Amino acid sequence: MSVASFDPTAPGAVELVVLWAMRIGGLLLVAPVFSGRNLPMMLRASLLVLLTVVMLPAALGHAVEAPQITAATILSETLVGFAIGLGAAVFIGAAEVAGDVLAIQTGLSSASVLDPMTMESTPTLGQFAHLFAVALLLALNGHLVILEALAASAAAVPVGGAIALEPGLGAMIALGTTLFALGLRFAAPVVAVVLITNVALGILARVAPQLNMLIVAFPIQIGIGLFTLAVSIPLIATSFVSWPGAFESVLSTLLGALGR
């Protein structure tokens, strides 16, 4: 069925559109780029309506029965969209975790600025890593991959169908492990170099106790940390190229748990 043949008077037609809009709304709550707080509310509402209309054929083509609007179905559809957005946001969050770890290791954790994406005060390196990951996401057409995943979710979890709430929530909570593991992987080169630098400075402090290491170590630690970060940025960007495949793997796990 297509939008051109869509009959709003058919049983369950309006309910299907409303529930499909709830799924898209859940995605827009957390998905990278789409959930930025700097987007005006009017633009978000317009985007919700536009995506609902444009992507309606995906919902119509996989509808198995006339859905009903209940508290359970509204919650289920919102949760499915939220899971898709969360699966994409975990990689952006991992980059921000890496930036926070780097800020602590290099001694720049007290340098904070206002993040325009979240409108919250974050460490400078955390904001840099966040914006860097978002830029890579857009360069890889990640926003289109997210929308394709949303359309594919209509086949995995039909609109208005029942979902397995407990396994789905468990799979989403388990993403926290993925987030911190990826964050530590991104920050590993700088953390290793800074650790070696600290060991060397400790040995130097024992050999030359007349040096004031509190004054000497701080700029050395920051300089070496920032230099290592600049050198490792291409490596991080290269590892991020595999984001679509990793997102597909995470999404299949989430939708598989929800659709049981």
Helices and strands as residue ranges (DSSP letters): H 13-30, H 41-54, H 56-61, H 71-106, E 112-115, E 120-123, H 124-139, H 142-156, H 165-207, H 213-240, H 243-258
